[in-house]
Amino acid sequence: MRTDLFDFDLPDDRIALQPVSPRDAARLLVVRAARRVFDRTWARKEGIAEHPTSGV
């Protein structure tokens, strides 16, 4: 795995210092293999995980 692919600038003002309330209002950034990007809240996380198709 190339760890340099995870290098990016993240401004300090975009880092949460306190947990959100209610906790299930936390936001997730979802990136699909087809380069589709969208966001969801933790409360709406169902259906985000892609299932492997290799059958292994």
PyMOL Python script that loads the backbone (N, CA, C, O; Angstrom):
from pymol import cmd

cmd.read_pdbstr("""\
ATOM      1  N   MET A   1       0.849  -1.170   0.000  1.00  0.00           N
ATOM      2  CA  MET A   1       0.000   0.000   0.000  1.00  0.00           C
ATOM      3  C   MET A   1       0.895   1.233   0.000  1.00  0.00           C
ATOM      4  O   MET A   1       1.861   1.317   0.759  1.00  0.00           O
ATOM      5  N   ARG A   2       0.567   2.166  -0.843  1.00  0.00           N
ATOM      6  CA  ARG A   2       1.318   3.421  -0.918  1.00  0.00           C
ATOM      7  C   ARG A   2       0.734   4.414   0.077  1.00  0.00           C
ATOM      8  O   ARG A   2      -0.358   4.945  -0.127  1.00  0.00           O
ATOM      9  N   THR A   3       1.461   4.656   1.142  1.00  0.00           N
ATOM     10  CA  THR A   3       0.966   5.584   2.165  1.00  0.00           C
ATOM     11  C   THR A   3       0.985   7.028   1.693  1.00  0.00           C
ATOM     12  O   THR A   3       0.283   7.866   2.260  1.00  0.00           O
ATOM     13  N   ASP A   4       1.775   7.343   0.662  1.00  0.00           N
ATOM     14  CA  ASP A   4       1.806   8.725   0.163  1.00  0.00           C
ATOM     15  C   ASP A   4       0.466   9.134  -0.445  1.00  0.00           C
ATOM     16  O   ASP A   4       0.198  10.325  -0.604  1.00  0.00           O
ATOM     17  N   LEU A   5      -0.365   8.170  -0.782  1.00  0.00           N
ATOM     18  CA  LEU A   5      -1.689   8.491  -1.308  1.00  0.00           C
ATOM     19  C   LEU A   5      -2.596   9.091  -0.239  1.00  0.00           C
ATOM     20  O   LEU A   5      -3.637   9.671  -0.551  1.00  0.00           O
ATOM     21  N   PHE A   6      -2.197   8.951   1.011  1.00  0.00           N
ATOM     22  CA  PHE A   6      -2.992   9.476   2.115  1.00  0.00           C
ATOM     23  C   PHE A   6      -2.497  10.838   2.600  1.00  0.00           C
ATOM     24  O   PHE A   6      -3.025  11.368   3.578  1.00  0.00           O
ATOM     25  N   ASP A   7      -1.503  11.408   1.939  1.00  0.00           N
ATOM     26  CA  ASP A   7      -0.987  12.729   2.301  1.00  0.00           C
ATOM     27  C   ASP A   7      -1.858  13.812   1.685  1.00  0.00           C
ATOM     28  O   ASP A   7      -2.070  13.827   0.472  1.00  0.00           O
ATOM     29  N   PHE A   8      -2.360  14.712   2.510  1.00  0.00           N
ATOM     30  CA  PHE A   8      -3.150  15.833   2.019  1.00  0.00           C
ATOM     31  C   PHE A   8      -3.144  16.925   3.069  1.00  0.00           C
ATOM     32  O   PHE A   8      -2.856  16.675   4.239  1.00  0.00           O
ATOM     33  N   ASP A   9      -3.463  18.132   2.647  1.00  0.00           N
ATOM     34  CA  ASP A   9      -3.545  19.260   3.568  1.00  0.00           C
ATOM     35  C   ASP A   9      -4.913  19.264   4.228  1.00  0.00           C
ATOM     36  O   ASP A   9      -5.936  19.123   3.559  1.00  0.00           O
ATOM     37  N   LEU A  10      -4.925  19.424   5.528  1.00  0.00           N
ATOM     38  CA  LEU A  10      -6.166  19.516   6.283  1.00  0.00           C
ATOM     39  C   LEU A  10      -6.058  20.730   7.194  1.00  0.00           C
ATOM     40  O   LEU A  10      -5.319  20.707   8.178  1.00  0.00           O
ATOM     41  N   PRO A  11      -6.795  21.793   6.869  1.00  0.00           N
ATOM     42  CA  PRO A  11      -6.731  23.002   7.693  1.00  0.00           C
ATOM     43  C   PRO A  11      -7.163  22.714   9.132  1.00  0.00           C
ATOM     44  O   PRO A  11      -8.083  21.932   9.368  1.00  0.00           O
ATOM     45  N   ASP A  12      -6.492  23.349  10.079  1.00  0.00           N
ATOM     46  CA  ASP A  12      -6.795  23.138  11.498  1.00  0.00           C
ATOM     47  C   ASP A  12      -8.260  23.395  11.824  1.00  0.00           C
ATOM     48  O   ASP A  12      -8.822  22.732  12.695  1.00  0.00           O
ATOM     49  N   ASP A  13      -8.885  24.341  11.141  1.00  0.00           N
ATOM     50  CA  ASP A  13     -10.280  24.666  11.455  1.00  0.00           C
ATOM     51  C   ASP A  13     -11.263  23.602  10.966  1.00  0.00           C
ATOM     52  O   ASP A  13     -12.463  23.712  11.218  1.00  0.00           O
ATOM     53  N   ARG A  14     -10.771  22.575  10.270  1.00  0.00           N
ATOM     54  CA  ARG A  14     -11.632  21.486   9.794  1.00  0.00           C
ATOM     55  C   ARG A  14     -11.518  20.236  10.667  1.00  0.00           C
ATOM     56  O   ARG A  14     -12.129  19.210  10.370  1.00  0.00           O
ATOM     57  N   ILE A  15     -10.736  20.325  11.741  1.00  0.00           N
ATOM     58  CA  ILE A  15     -10.544  19.196  12.645  1.00  0.00           C
ATOM     59  C   ILE A  15     -11.424  19.390  13.872  1.00  0.00           C
ATOM     60  O   ILE A  15     -11.323  20.409  14.556  1.00  0.00           O
ATOM     61  N   ALA A  16     -12.279  18.427  14.149  1.00  0.00           N
ATOM     62  CA  ALA A  16     -13.181  18.527  15.301  1.00  0.00           C
ATOM     63  C   ALA A  16     -12.387  18.424  16.593  1.00  0.00           C
ATOM     64  O   ALA A  16     -11.562  17.526  16.756  1.00  0.00           O
ATOM     65  N   LEU A  17     -12.640  19.338  17.500  1.00  0.00           N
ATOM     66  CA  LEU A  17     -11.990  19.317  18.807  1.00  0.00           C
ATOM     67  C   LEU A  17     -12.903  18.737  19.877  1.00  0.00           C
ATOM     68  O   LEU A  17     -12.438  18.326  20.940  1.00  0.00           O
ATOM     69  N   GLN A  18     -14.190  18.705  19.598  1.00  0.00           N
ATOM     70  CA  GLN A  18     -15.187  18.150  20.507  1.00  0.00           C
ATOM     71  C   GLN A  18     -16.115  17.251  19.686  1.00  0.00           C
ATOM     72  O   GLN A  18     -16.368  17.533  18.515  1.00  0.00           O
ATOM     73  N   PRO A  19     -16.619  16.185  20.280  1.00  0.00           N
ATOM     74  CA  PRO A  19     -17.560  15.333  19.545  1.00  0.00           C
ATOM     75  C   PRO A  19     -18.880  16.062  19.293  1.00  0.00           C
ATOM     76  O   PRO A  19     -19.315  16.884  20.099  1.00  0.00           O
ATOM     77  N   VAL A  20     -19.488  15.752  18.188  1.00  0.00           N
ATOM     78  CA  VAL A  20     -20.776  16.343  17.846  1.00  0.00           C
ATOM     79  C   VAL A  20     -21.862  15.736  18.737  1.00  0.00           C
ATOM     80  O   VAL A  20     -21.742  14.603  19.204  1.00  0.00           O
ATOM     81  N   SER A  21     -22.902  16.500  18.957  1.00  0.00           N
ATOM     82  CA  SER A  21     -24.025  16.001  19.752  1.00  0.00           C
ATOM     83  C   SER A  21     -25.312  16.246  18.975  1.00  0.00           C
ATOM     84  O   SER A  21     -25.571  17.380  18.574  1.00  0.00           O
ATOM     85  N   PRO A  22     -26.106  15.241  18.757  1.00  0.00           N
ATOM     86  CA  PRO A  22     -25.941  13.849  19.158  1.00  0.00           C
ATOM     87  C   PRO A  22     -24.858  13.167  18.325  1.00  0.00           C
ATOM     88  O   PRO A  22     -24.554  13.602  17.215  1.00  0.00           O
ATOM     89  N   ARG A  23     -24.286  12.106  18.862  1.00  0.00           N
ATOM     90  CA  ARG A  23     -23.151  11.440  18.221  1.00  0.00           C
ATOM     91  C   ARG A  23     -23.476  10.912  16.824  1.00  0.00           C
ATOM     92  O   ARG A  23     -22.604  10.900  15.955  1.00  0.00           O
ATOM     93  N   ASP A  24     -24.706  10.480  16.598  1.00  0.00           N
ATOM     94  CA  ASP A  24     -25.031   9.934  15.272  1.00  0.00           C
ATOM     95  C   ASP A  24     -25.181  11.025  14.218  1.00  0.00           C
ATOM     96  O   ASP A  24     -25.503  10.727  13.068  1.00  0.00           O
ATOM     97  N   ALA A  25     -24.953  12.285  14.592  1.00  0.00           N
ATOM     98  CA  ALA A  25     -24.940  13.385  13.625  1.00  0.00           C
ATOM     99  C   ALA A  25     -23.544  13.580  13.027  1.00  0.00           C
ATOM    100  O   ALA A  25     -23.347  14.457  12.186  1.00  0.00           O
ATOM    101  N   ALA A  26     -22.571  12.762  13.462  1.00  0.00           N
ATOM    102  CA  ALA A  26     -21.218  12.842  12.914  1.00  0.00           C
ATOM    103  C   ALA A  26     -21.271  12.593  11.409  1.00  0.00           C
ATOM    104  O   ALA A  26     -22.056  11.775  10.929  1.00  0.00           O
ATOM    105  N   ARG A  27     -20.423  13.312  10.676  1.00  0.00           N
ATOM    106  CA  ARG A  27     -20.441  13.203   9.216  1.00  0.00           C
ATOM    107  C   ARG A  27     -19.341  12.290   8.715  1.00  0.00           C
ATOM    108  O   ARG A  27     -18.254  12.234   9.289  1.00  0.00           O
ATOM    109  N   LEU A  28     -19.631  11.579   7.646  1.00  0.00           N
ATOM    110  CA  LEU A  28     -18.698  10.664   7.005  1.00  0.00           C
ATOM    111  C   LEU A  28     -18.492  11.105   5.566  1.00  0.00           C
ATOM    112  O   LEU A  28     -19.445  11.505   4.898  1.00  0.00           O
ATOM    113  N   LEU A  29     -17.266  11.036   5.087  1.00  0.00           N
ATOM    114  CA  LEU A  29     -16.983  11.286   3.683  1.00  0.00           C
ATOM    115  C   LEU A  29     -16.796   9.930   3.021  1.00  0.00           C
ATOM    116  O   LEU A  29     -15.942   9.147   3.437  1.00  0.00           O
ATOM    117  N   VAL A  30     -17.582   9.649   2.003  1.00  0.00           N
ATOM    118  CA  VAL A  30     -17.557   8.355   1.321  1.00  0.00           C
ATOM    119  C   VAL A  30     -16.969   8.559  -0.065  1.00  0.00           C
ATOM    120  O   VAL A  30     -17.417   9.422  -0.821  1.00  0.00           O
ATOM    121  N   VAL A  31     -15.952   7.751  -0.395  1.00  0.00           N
ATOM    122  CA  VAL A  31     -15.315   7.820  -1.707  1.00  0.00           C
ATOM    123  C   VAL A  31     -15.442   6.446  -2.347  1.00  0.00           C
ATOM    124  O   VAL A  31     -14.952   5.455  -1.806  1.00  0.00           O
ATOM    125  N   ARG A  32     -16.088   6.390  -3.478  1.00  0.00           N
ATOM    126  CA  ARG A  32     -16.270   5.136  -4.215  1.00  0.00           C
ATOM    127  C   ARG A  32     -15.117   4.923  -5.193  1.00  0.00           C
ATOM    128  O   ARG A  32     -14.422   5.869  -5.564  1.00  0.00           O
ATOM    129  N   ALA A  33     -14.924   3.686  -5.600  1.00  0.00           N
ATOM    130  CA  ALA A  33     -13.860   3.352  -6.543  1.00  0.00           C
ATOM    131  C   ALA A  33     -14.011   4.117  -7.848  1.00  0.00           C
ATOM    132  O   ALA A  33     -13.015   4.447  -8.492  1.00  0.00           O
ATOM    133  N   ALA A  34     -15.232   4.400  -8.241  1.00  0.00           N
ATOM    134  CA  ALA A  34     -15.485   5.135  -9.485  1.00  0.00           C
ATOM    135  C   ALA A  34     -15.282   6.639  -9.295  1.00  0.00           C
ATOM    136  O   ALA A  34     -15.728   7.442 -10.114  1.00  0.00           O
ATOM    137  N   ARG A  35     -14.601   7.013  -8.200  1.00  0.00           N
ATOM    138  CA  ARG A  35     -14.288   8.410  -7.865  1.00  0.00           C
ATOM    139  C   ARG A  35     -15.524   9.243  -7.557  1.00  0.00           C
ATOM    140  O   ARG A  35     -15.491  10.469  -7.659  1.00  0.00           O
ATOM    141  N   ARG A  36     -16.595   8.591  -7.187  1.00  0.00           N
ATOM    142  CA  ARG A  36     -17.788   9.297  -6.731  1.00  0.00           C
ATOM    143  C   ARG A  36     -17.618   9.608  -5.255  1.00  0.00           C
ATOM    144  O   ARG A  36     -17.288   8.721  -4.467  1.00  0.00           O
ATOM    145  N   VAL A  37     -17.837  10.846  -4.877  1.00  0.00           N
ATOM    146  CA  VAL A  37     -17.643  11.280  -3.496  1.00  0.00           C
ATOM    147  C   VAL A  37     -18.950  11.869  -2.981  1.00  0.00           C
ATOM    148  O   VAL A  37     -19.593  12.666  -3.664  1.00  0.00           O
ATOM    149  N   PHE A  38     -19.337  11.472  -1.771  1.00  0.00           N
ATOM    150  CA  PHE A  38     -20.517  12.060  -1.153  1.00  0.00           C
ATOM    151  C   PHE A  38     -20.369  11.969   0.360  1.00  0.00           C
ATOM    152  O   PHE A  38     -19.482  11.280   0.863  1.00  0.00           O
ATOM    153  N   ASP A  39     -21.232  12.660   1.076  1.00  0.00           N
ATOM    154  CA  ASP A  39     -21.165  12.604   2.531  1.00  0.00           C
ATOM    155  C   ASP A  39     -22.486  12.112   3.092  1.00  0.00           C
ATOM    156  O   ASP A  39     -23.543  12.249   2.475  1.00  0.00           O
ATOM    157  N   ARG A  40     -22.394  11.538   4.272  1.00  0.00           N
ATOM    158  CA  ARG A  40     -23.550  11.027   4.999  1.00  0.00           C
ATOM    159  C   ARG A  40     -23.336  11.303   6.470  1.00  0.00           C
ATOM    160  O   ARG A  40     -22.224  11.602   6.904  1.00  0.00           O
ATOM    161  N   THR A  41     -24.404  11.202   7.229  1.00  0.00           N
ATOM    162  CA  THR A  41     -24.250  11.230   8.681  1.00  0.00           C
ATOM    163  C   THR A  41     -24.168   9.791   9.168  1.00  0.00           C
ATOM    164  O   THR A  41     -24.603   8.866   8.481  1.00  0.00           O
ATOM    165  N   TRP A  42     -23.612   9.612  10.344  1.00  0.00           N
ATOM    166  CA  TRP A  42     -23.494   8.270  10.917  1.00  0.00           C
ATOM    167  C   TRP A  42     -24.864   7.613  11.030  1.00  0.00           C
ATOM    168  O   TRP A  42     -24.983   6.398  10.870  1.00  0.00           O
ATOM    169  N   ALA A  43     -25.889   8.396  11.301  1.00  0.00           N
ATOM    170  CA  ALA A  43     -27.245   7.858  11.416  1.00  0.00           C
ATOM    171  C   ALA A  43     -27.723   7.255  10.092  1.00  0.00           C
ATOM    172  O   ALA A  43     -28.592   6.383  10.090  1.00  0.00           O
ATOM    173  N   ARG A  44     -27.161   7.713   8.962  1.00  0.00           N
ATOM    174  CA  ARG A  44     -27.568   7.207   7.639  1.00  0.00           C
ATOM    175  C   ARG A  44     -26.474   6.349   7.009  1.00  0.00           C
ATOM    176  O   ARG A  44     -26.314   6.362   5.788  1.00  0.00           O
ATOM    177  N   LYS A  45     -25.722   5.607   7.814  1.00  0.00           N
ATOM    178  CA  LYS A  45     -24.570   4.855   7.319  1.00  0.00           C
ATOM    179  C   LYS A  45     -24.935   3.573   6.576  1.00  0.00           C
ATOM    180  O   LYS A  45     -24.095   3.023   5.864  1.00  0.00           O
ATOM    181  N   GLU A  46     -26.149   3.090   6.721  1.00  0.00           N
ATOM    182  CA  GLU A  46     -26.538   1.842   6.071  1.00  0.00           C
ATOM    183  C   GLU A  46     -26.326   1.945   4.558  1.00  0.00           C
ATOM    184  O   GLU A  46     -26.643   2.963   3.942  1.00  0.00           O
ATOM    185  N   GLY A  47     -25.796   0.894   3.984  1.00  0.00           N
ATOM    186  CA  GLY A  47     -25.606   0.849   2.545  1.00  0.00           C
ATOM    187  C   GLY A  47     -24.320   1.490   2.064  1.00  0.00           C
ATOM    188  O   GLY A  47     -24.062   1.514   0.861  1.00  0.00           O
ATOM    189  N   ILE A  48     -23.507   2.010   2.971  1.00  0.00           N
ATOM    190  CA  ILE A  48     -22.262   2.654   2.551  1.00  0.00           C
ATOM    191  C   ILE A  48     -21.186   1.624   2.244  1.00  0.00           C
ATOM    192  O   ILE A  48     -20.465   1.762   1.256  1.00  0.00           O
ATOM    193  N   ALA A  49     -21.069   0.595   3.074  1.00  0.00           N
ATOM    194  CA  ALA A  49     -20.010  -0.402   2.901  1.00  0.00           C
ATOM    195  C   ALA A  49     -20.242  -1.185   1.618  1.00  0.00           C
ATOM    196  O   ALA A  49     -21.334  -1.695   1.365  1.00  0.00           O
ATOM    197  N   GLU A  50     -19.184  -1.267   0.812  1.00  0.00           N
ATOM    198  CA  GLU A  50     -19.266  -2.067  -0.404  1.00  0.00           C
ATOM    199  C   GLU A  50     -18.899  -3.501  -0.053  1.00  0.00           C
ATOM    200  O   GLU A  50     -17.969  -3.735   0.718  1.00  0.00           O
ATOM    201  N   HIS A  51     -19.612  -4.442  -0.607  1.00  0.00           N
ATOM    202  CA  HIS A  51     -19.352  -5.844  -0.334  1.00  0.00           C
ATOM    203  C   HIS A  51     -18.369  -6.385  -1.367  1.00  0.00           C
ATOM    204  O   HIS A  51     -18.478  -6.072  -2.553  1.00  0.00           O
ATOM    205  N   PRO A  52     -17.409  -7.198  -0.922  1.00  0.00           N
ATOM    206  CA  PRO A  52     -16.451  -7.764  -1.883  1.00  0.00           C
ATOM    207  C   PRO A  52     -17.158  -8.672  -2.885  1.00  0.00           C
ATOM    208  O   PRO A  52     -18.106  -9.378  -2.540  1.00  0.00           O
ATOM    209  N   THR A  53     -16.688  -8.642  -4.116  1.00  0.00           N
ATOM    210  CA  THR A  53     -17.298  -9.470  -5.159  1.00  0.00           C
ATOM    211  C   THR A  53     -16.401 -10.637  -5.546  1.00  0.00           C
ATOM    212  O   THR A  53     -16.752 -11.417  -6.431  1.00  0.00           O
ATOM    213  N   SER A  54     -15.241 -10.768  -4.891  1.00  0.00           N
ATOM    214  CA  SER A  54     -14.297 -11.816  -5.272  1.00  0.00           C
ATOM    215  C   SER A  54     -14.739 -13.201  -4.816  1.00  0.00           C
ATOM    216  O   SER A  54     -14.256 -14.202  -5.346  1.00  0.00           O
ATOM    217  N   GLY A  55     -15.646 -13.284  -3.845  1.00  0.00           N
ATOM    218  CA  GLY A  55     -16.101 -14.571  -3.358  1.00  0.00           C
ATOM    219  C   GLY A  55     -15.129 -15.238  -2.411  1.00  0.00           C
ATOM    220  O   GLY A  55     -15.320 -16.394  -2.033  1.00  0.00           O
ATOM    221  N   VAL A  56     -14.088 -14.523  -2.024  1.00  0.00           N
ATOM    222  CA  VAL A  56     -13.080 -15.103  -1.121  1.00  0.00           C
ATOM    223  C   VAL A  56     -13.515 -14.945   0.306  1.00  0.00           C
ATOM    224  O   VAL A  56     -12.805 -15.368   1.218  1.00  0.00           O
TER     225      VAL A  56
END
""", "prot")
cmd.dss("prot")
cmd.show_as("cartoon", "prot")
cmd.util.cbc("prot")
cmd.orient("prot")
